[in-house]
Amino acid sequence: MFHGYGNDEHEMIRIIDAVYKAEQQVSCPVTSPLLAPQPSYLSFHGTYDRPYMGGAYWYPDGCTVEKRRRACEQVSNAVVSLLDSTMFTHRRKILVGFSQGGYLAYRMIVDHPTMFDAAILLSPSFKGENHTTSLTSPTRIFLAYGANDRTIPHDDQLTARRVLNAAGHLEYHEYRGMAHVICDQEINDIHDFLSR
């Protein structure tokens, strides 16, 4: 799991806790739960710490596309080397990222197209990707934006949707009245996506 700009690893833990709380609300005691009883996850802290204000980020604001991609590739390779262990061989590997972390998760699929079973990209930044960008991967992808999200430019949102849809495994959600945040319905939709 990869947090957004200016936040930390606890942001993503709150999200996964909310998804599992949704699981407890829909599970019937007679049947087995749809998801594992307890989440098993790794939630990472951004590469760069923000001085004075706290929180972290994955790549510097305003950096070039190439610098952003290189920063993502370094994290991607480190995470994949960690997952390249017998401990993780038979586990589903699902990326979860918000904003900058969503873009990082997307770049991890680009760099390692067959490594991950699914990815949950919540309001991902897509700056620098364009009409020439393509993705070839069997990874199932959940993509979500708020209809009122002005943090991620609308053109970048459209590019994300086009690129991910062309890969053939996209589930897209847009939430009315929502800006660059996460809403309750989104948590429920993530729960349903993970349950399938």
C-alpha positions in Angstrom: 0.0 0.0 0.0 1.3 3.4 -1.0 0.0 6.7 0.5 -0.6 10.1 -1.1 1.6 13.2 -1.0 2.1 14.7 2.4 0.7 11.7 4.2 2.2 8.5 5.7 1.7 4.8 5.8 -1.1 5.1 8.4 -3.3 6.6 5.7 -3.5 3.3 3.9 -3.9 1.3 7.0 -7.0 3.3 7.8 -8.3 2.4 4.3 -7.7 -1.3 4.6 -9.2 -1.3 8.1 -12.3 0.3 6.7 -12.5 -2.3 3.9 -12.3 -5.1 6.5 -14.9 -3.4 8.7 -17.2 -3.4 5.6 -16.5 -7.2 5.4 -17.5 -7.8 9.0 -20.8 -5.9 8.4 -21.8 -8.1 5.4 -20.5 -11.5 6.5 -23.0 -14.0 7.8 -21.7 -16.1 10.8 -22.9 -19.3 9.1 -20.8 -18.8 5.9 -17.1 -18.1 5.6 -16.1 -14.5 5.1 -15.3 -13.3 1.5 -11.9 -12.0 2.5 -9.3 -13.4 4.8 -10.3 -12.9 8.5 -7.4 -10.5 9.1 -5.7 -8.4 6.4 -2.1 -9.2 5.7 -0.4 -6.1 4.3 2.7 -4.0 3.9 2.1 -0.3 4.1 5.1 1.7 3.0 6.3 5.2 4.0 7.2 7.6 1.2 10.8 7.9 0.0 11.1 11.6 0.8 10.1 13.1 4.1 8.5 16.6 4.2 10.5 18.9 6.5 8.5 21.0 9.0 5.1 19.8 7.9 5.5 16.1 8.4 4.3 13.4 6.0 6.2 12.1 3.0 6.0 11.7 -0.8 7.2 9.3 -3.5 8.7 11.8 -6.0 9.3 15.6 -5.8 6.5 17.9 -6.8 7.1 19.4 -10.2 9.8 17.0 -11.2 10.2 15.8 -14.8 8.3 12.8 -16.1 11.6 10.9 -16.4 12.6 11.7 -12.8 9.1 10.7 -11.6 9.3 7.4 -13.4 12.9 6.7 -12.2 11.8 7.3 -8.6 8.8 5.0 -9.0 11.0 2.3 -10.7 13.4 2.4 -7.7 10.6 1.8 -5.3 9.0 -0.8 -7.6 12.2 -2.8 -7.8 12.8 -2.7 -4.1 9.2 -3.9 -3.3 9.4 -6.7 -5.9 12.7 -7.9 -4.5 11.0 -8.1 -1.1 8.0 -10.0 -2.5 10.3 -12.4 -4.4 10.3 -14.8 -1.4 8.7 -18.2 -0.8 6.7 -16.5 2.0 4.7 -14.7 -0.7 4.6 -17.3 -3.4 1.0 -18.4 -2.9 -0.5 -15.1 -1.7 -2.5 -12.7 -3.8 -0.5 -9.6 -4.4 -2.7 -6.5 -4.5 -1.4 -3.0 -4.9 -3.3 -0.2 -3.2 -2.4 3.5 -3.7 -3.9 6.9 -3.3 -2.9 9.9 -5.4 0.9 9.8 -5.8 0.8 6.3 -4.4 -1.8 5.4 -7.0 0.5 6.5 -9.7 3.4 4.6 -8.1 1.2 1.4 -8.0 0.4 2.0 -11.7 4.1 2.3 -12.6 4.8 -0.9 -10.6 2.4 -2.7 -13.0 4.2 -1.2 -16.0 7.6 -2.3 -14.6 6.4 -5.8 -13.5 3.3 -6.6 -15.6 2.8 -10.1 -14.3 3.7 -9.7 -10.7 0.5 -8.4 -9.2 -3.0 -10.0 -9.2 -4.8 -6.7 -8.8 -4.4 -3.0 -8.2 -6.6 -0.4 -6.5 -5.8 3.0 -7.8 -7.6 5.7 -5.8 -7.5 9.1 -7.5 -4.1 8.5 -9.0 -1.9 11.2 -10.4 -1.3 10.5 -14.1 0.8 13.6 -14.9 3.2 13.0 -17.8 1.3 10.0 -19.2 -0.2 10.8 -22.6 -1.8 9.4 -25.8 1.2 7.2 -26.5 1.1 5.5 -23.1 0.0 1.9 -23.1 -0.2 -1.0 -20.6 0.0 -4.7 -21.3 -0.8 -6.7 -18.2 -3.3 -9.2 -16.9 -3.6 -7.3 -13.6 -7.2 -6.5 -12.6 -7.5 -2.8 -11.8 -9.9 -0.8 -9.8 -9.7 2.9 -10.7 -11.7 5.6 -8.8 -12.0 9.4 -8.9 -14.3 11.9 -7.3 -16.4 13.8 -9.8 -15.2 17.0 -8.1 -11.5 16.1 -8.0 -9.6 19.2 -9.1 -6.2 18.0 -7.6 -5.8 15.6 -10.5 -6.5 17.5 -13.8 -9.5 16.1 -15.8 -7.3 15.3 -18.8 -5.0 13.2 -16.6 -8.0 11.4 -15.3 -9.2 10.7 -18.8 -5.7 9.4 -19.8 -5.7 7.1 -16.8 -9.1 5.7 -17.7 -8.1 5.2 -21.4 -4.8 3.6 -20.7 -6.1 1.2 -18.0 -9.3 0.4 -20.0 -7.2 -0.5 -23.0 -5.4 -3.1 -20.9 -8.7 -5.0 -20.7 -9.1 -5.5 -17.0 -10.5 -2.3 -15.6 -13.3 -1.6 -13.2 -13.9 2.1 -13.1 -15.9 4.2 -10.5 -16.6 7.9 -10.3 -18.2 9.3 -7.2 -20.6 12.3 -7.4 -19.9 15.2 -5.1 -16.5 13.8 -4.1 -13.2 15.7 -4.4 -9.7 14.3 -3.9 -10.7 12.1 -0.9 -12.2 8.7 -0.3 -15.8 8.1 0.5 -17.9 5.3 2.2 -19.3 4.0 -1.1 -15.7 3.7 -2.5 -14.8 1.6 0.5 -17.8 -0.7 -0.2 -16.8 -0.9 -3.8 -13.2 -1.8 -3.0 -14.6 -4.5 -0.6 -16.7 -5.9 -3.5 -13.8 -5.8 -5.9 -11.5 -7.7 -3.5 -14.2 -10.3 -2.8 -14.5 -11.3 -6.5 
